[in-house]
Amino acid sequence: MDERERPRLFGNRWADAVGPGGEPDRDRCDCLDRRGGSNKAEVAFHPDRQDTSAPGWLHLLQLVDEAAADGREVFKPLVELSPAERRQIVTLPAGIAGLTEVRQLVLYGSNLVRIPPEIGAMTNLAEFSPYTSRRLHWLPYEITRCRKLRDSTVSTRALYGNFRYRPPFPVLRTVDDDWERTSVDPGRWGGGAVHACSVCAGPVPDRELRRRWISLAVATDVLPLLVNACSEDCLDALPAPAEGYASAPHLGGPGTVSTDIR
């Protein structure tokens, strides 16, 4: 065969990022369904609550503790979970704050719907790869504290406000009589309890929580970030959004992402 006719072979970058197969390891997501050629007019947060008694969660806690103890630089926890266990994981434990030596976090093909703000404590994180985690539509603003983060591999078509389809953002609720700082409904508020300001890391006084969406370039992708701020000053301290996205932090809802699209 002529050398020019030989088929090109490409290595599988994720060959060692996939755990054992078998039964389904994630749930279907139609949040940003584009069948029919158009986006949904409104979207909502995934309401999934993490079952902290599930075998997969307990196994993950063990893996996080082991990684923190041995100071490893590469953390691929899902590889060590069974398909059933992977499906039980919809967020990561707050204990990831202890993974200060981890440089590469691989969450390929996860069933995650949210990442906790404690990711901001992973100060040596340089590569973040939740690729094909198609239920993961947004990230916490705290990821911007990972100053060494230079490389990301995210399924951008699954993100709110992504540059390809411009799906809308969920409308952010304001603090009202339903607000309970330590018992937050993820389907209404997007995440769990709010312990600190996303911007200054200080406490958030009762009834003073201010929430905004902002699209920022993080590593190699523009990501939709959720801000939980303690004051107007902290909102004013937010950086300028990425070019071509909404020009200011916003509350979400239909029409927001069309602002400033070029």
PyMOL commands that set and color helices and strands:
alter all, ss='L'
color gray80, all
select helices_A, chain A and resi 3-5+55-70+77-80+83-87+94-98+117-121+141-145+156-158+186-189+232-236+256-258
alter helices_A, ss='H'
color red, helices_A
select strands_A, chain A and resi 74-75+104-106+127-129+139-140+151-152+210-218+221-229
alter strands_A, ss='S'
color yellow, strands_A
deselect
rebuild
show_as cartoon
